[in-house]
């Protein structure tokens, strides 16, 4: 039976009692770890200070989630159960209610210190579309794509929290008709709607993480916007892949949704042909039924379905570590662009505008192909939760500023 919270939660809220995502907020007492419930944040440092939560008291009184994420799944479970009790037991209300802060009265911070950042390329629809646009005279999918989760390492230092402005990047670019490359601001600035997975429990160098152990290492899920300079990317990515076209900014949502909140959203992934090697076999269904929405200056232009992703997050983690690469607390790995089979399900503007040849209609009769200065992009997502509730992720938003 669904527990009933004494905290008022508006209908349709991203943050019902079945969600309880973690974040870091800045209020009158500085940076504090909190949990979202309805329109409020529960100050977990305050909960600890009042003696209402045993266990990881020190970890929950820091300015990032890293120490708590490193404590492991049994501790995550105990804390989640206790927070649920505090927010549903009427006898706890007198002690807990003063620790609730309205979300609109605080600012949200990057919820964890990012150790490493890896971005995958796991949507078959997206990879096929990009292959057709970038390599029109060749096979859309390269031979390795259906055998392993393709990915690349990004820049952990350029991961920023939602609401951070994005400065238009500069770099080399060369159009097919140009004789030589030129330097300047990107003219084909894009986004990629993605889902990110945050590592809590680390491993030692030389260890591998199997798909069976995915939930023992991954703390939770966030939304990711991997900003992309397509003209810089197209010139530089052969033969070593994305570099400056991807490394200038990656935006993430301020709330980390724990895996436990997504139990009802677990589904089987698409059939994989050919069958993957043994180390990539999913021991349990860890595809997720998440429905994303992409807003461009307030107009919803796409609704990508995460359940259609070819490679699952468990397979991605297994492949990331199969060579013995160690995990660190705070590692972030992203799914790659989420795109479905239909045009209205494409998760990047490169695909929506088909390489800039098909303008996208926005409100007020405005059209766009790629991002212009002053444009704002917002990503949202929802998933089925326990007893018919909806699990939300908040939003990840960013506004483009002119190049410096």
Buried (B, 14 or more C-beta within 10 A) or exposed (E): EEEEBBBEBEEEBBBBBBBBBBBBBEBEEEBBBBBBBBBBBBBBBBBBBEEBBEBBBEBBBBBBBBBBBBBBBEBBEBBBEBBBBBBBEEEBBEBBEEBBBEBEEBBBBBBBBBBBBBBBBBBBBBBBBBBBBBEEEEEBBEEEBBEBBBBBEBBBEBBBBBBBEBBBBBBBBBEEEEEEEEEEBBBBBBBBBBBBBBBBBBBEEEEBBBBEBBBEBBBBBBBBBBBBBBBBBBBBBEEEBBBBBBBBBBBBBBBBBBBBBBEBBBBEBEEBEEEBEEBBBBEEEBBBBBBBBBBBBEBEBBBBBBBBBBBBBBBBBBBBBBEEBBBBBBBBBBBBBBBBEEEEBBBBBBBBBBBBEEEBEBEEEEEBBBBBEEBBBBBBBBBBBBEEBBBBBBBBBBBBEEEE
